[in-house]
């Protein structure tokens, strides 16, 4: 498994999408499909987009990848499109599910998702059949403009992707190319910081032995005199049983508790950090829609009757 990252960041994510889902330079593209994508794109893994009537959906994905940058009217001079092709030797293949694992691992390794605490980037992984040389491969396209309009900076991305490819080879039993990370003697330490700590311990032990040999440090027992003993007593209340006054629960159990939770959610959306984290709003919207559907199923007459009933009660106030 090898990777090839574009030398410069691009400025035209629409052109890249047209190439990925188009016929290719020599009509070699076929079976174009989405391997994996950022959840905000709302496209399922394995979605096929290889027919002429699918082109409208391709354009929707193109807009979804880039509309937050267009709305913000930001166009970094150094570019904002990160593109990488990940390929296998002609005699090896991976399933779409395995390629999806590779794509998501690459996104996480390079800090394009929100696992680092930063706003995520929008991305998509595309498979469009083997290359002209018969190599199974995928393309990973990332908009470096994060959801909060800060610009991602994937430092040492080639080194990180080479290490990732070595891990994926081992995971899926692929052939390891000579000279790449993952072949040869395993590293002695898990990271540079572990190696530094081990060096500090060895250095400290060597200094201690020199001080002992010079008589600077005593090796006998040290006696201390205890002058005062302080006894501190703490009272920890026992947890309340469910239903008892003062009992707390991680999940609201009554309508009043749920109303309080919803009021807190509304306050967070109006004034808190959650209101600015718009990349989470689609998930909140879908969760609230699901709750409304369940509420309608639970209420006699459904949501329509519940809406009329709520309107009548509001007029009586």
Buried (B, 14 or more C-beta within 10 A) or exposed (E): BBBBBBEEBBEEBBEBBBBBBBEBEEEEBEEBBBBBBBEBBEBEBEBEBEEEEBEEBBBEBBEBBBEBBEEEEEEEEEBBBBBBBBBBBEEBEBEBEBBBBBBBBBBBBBBBBBEEEBBBBBBBBBBBBBBEEEBBBBBBBBBBBBBBEEBBEBEEBEEBBBBBBBBBBEEBEBEBBEEBBBEEEEEEEEEEEEEEEEEEEEEEEEEEEEEEEEEEEEEEEEEEEEEEEEEEEEEEEEEEEEEEEEEEEEEEEEEEEEEEEEEEBEEEBEEEEBEEBEBBEEEEEEEEEEEEEEEBEEBEEEEEEBEEEEEEEEEEE
